[in-house]
Amino acid sequence: MKKVSTLMALSMVLSGGAAYAASLDNTAQPVQETVTSAPSSTAGVVHVSVNGATVANGYWTQDNKTAMIPLRALTEALGIDLKWHKEDKSAELTRSALWTQVFAGKDRYSVNKMLLTLGTAPEIKDGTLYVPAVFAEKVLHAGLSTTGNQVTITSEEDVKTFTERGVITRISNQDQYQSIQIGGAGLDGIVLNLSKDSQLISAEGKEIKLADLSIGMVVEAEHSLAMTKSLPPQTPTYKVTVLDTAAETATQPKELFGTSGMIEHVNMKDGTVSQIEIKGIRLAETAPDHVILNINKDTLLVNQKGETVKAEQLTKDAKVIGFYSPMLTRSLPPIGTAWKVVVELPTAQPKAE
């Protein structure tokens, strides 16, 4: 278990597809990136990094003097429980001996049972409670520095990590907000948020880029135990290693489609599964959500961890993910040949301690 910063968990918990700040009702809300026309060098968006990793943006107050950061995002990354009290618009934070309460609109913070003012009151914006960045230093005892529009937070605390394997079902590559999903599709599995510090390694041990990954690949990921409460959960990821060797992916189509769902029908030939019918959700915009896939001797059959399974597990009502070439018949549903079929088995997600 290598040591990494607890606050580094903040760097990617709310990344992946868009910058997210967790809302007061546990629902992720996008932070709108708007830049004011004020001439000050500190006008507009606040770019935040934690131990060198980029995190979701904050904003400057109207006087351009105070950087504001999302509170729930911060507490989730640190493993701090946050309880929202709607009646008085306050957030109660607890973790072991730590306890403090934050009131929207009130410059009053509790530290070691003493009241502290930070010069700026917490604000609710787009359903999300924000606190001044100095809150991380004065209340949570992290290091803090601000240069122009860049806020840098550092901490010497450790965060626990977990390593798990999974088949990639989604890849998001939107500038600095990059992520992959493994272990299931849709609301299943886990979203691995990536930062510029995340390592991507091939099976041969060479550094690769996100563009080198594709759905259907089996990877091993080292990520934080800190996760969002969303479905699927999101977590900061430090290292992703592709387990498929070059020889194993030689048969992979250049373009790959995927459909996740239940097996509605199974055809047998000579006592062996020869064809399955899947109905569910598409894993690519142009992929069908209802497809019939031929199963042959070259079809790879695995569970969501990438471990080989037998064709006998392809039964009616089994939950599967089929990966296949876009070359399909024009019938309804279309028919193609499966390159890989993932049989989803129930697994428990790790929880932060």
Sequence and secondary structure as in RCSB ss.txt:
>XXXX:A:sequence
MKKVSTLMALSMVLSGGAAYAASLDNTAQPVQETVTSAPSSTAGVVHVSVNGATVANGYWTQDNKTAMIPLRALT
EALGIDLKWHKEDKSAELTRSALWTQVFAGKDRYSVNKMLLTLGTAPEIKDGTLYVPAVFAEKVLHAGLSTTGNQ
VTITSEEDVKTFTERGVITRISNQDQYQSIQIGGAGLDGIVLNLSKDSQLISAEGKEIKLADLSIGMVVEAEHSL
AMTKSLPPQTPTYKVTVLDTAAETATQPKELFGTSGMIEHVNMKDGTVSQIEIKGIRLAETAPDHVILNINKDTL
LVNQKGETVKAEQLTKDAKVIGFYSPMLTRSLPPIGTAWKVVVELPTAQPKAE
>XXXX:A:secstr
    BTGGGHHHHT SSS EEE TTS EEE         STT SEEEEEETTEE   EEE TTS  EEEEHHHHH
HHHT EEEEETTTTEEEEEETTEEEEEETT   EEETTEEE  SS  EEETTEEEEETHHHHHTT  EEEEETTE
EEEE   B  EEEEEEEEEEEEEETTEEEEEESSSTTSSEEEEE TT EEE TTS B  GGG  TT EEEEEEES
   SSSS EEEEEEEEE   TTTTTTS SS EEEEEEEEEEEEETTEEEEEEEEEEESSTTS SEEEEE  TT E
EEETTS B  GGG  TT EEEEEE S   SSSS EEEEEEEEE          
